[in-house]
Amino acid sequence: MKCYKHQDIDAIGLCKSCHKGVCPECSALVGGSVACAESCQEDVAALNYMVERGKKVYKNLGKQWGPSVIINGVGGAFFLSFGIYNFGRISSWLLIGLGAIMIVGGIMSAVQGKRMGEKKI
């Protein structure tokens, strides 16, 4: 592959932003990534930041499901028990249904959180 600007010189890498082949004269190293010396340095720095930030967020993904599990589980148990306690009234079926849906949502959140916590980068 040849440099996009100097057609007679071999490229040493691709710009992370625009994906053009660049020679040593046209390239700039931005945080371990190759960028065009003239135009793409800010874009490459932003891409590097997004990748690093994404790694940190992905690493903690399994822990973020905890509040959802607790809120759905406790709320679902409250609505379910209140609906059973007031059984016989019309509103009891609504409370029982809402409680069951929230408990199922809490279980699904717990399973999803466990799966996300097991994934490695």
Order of alpha helices (4+ residues) and beta strands (2+ residues): beta-beta-beta-beta-alpha-alpha-alpha
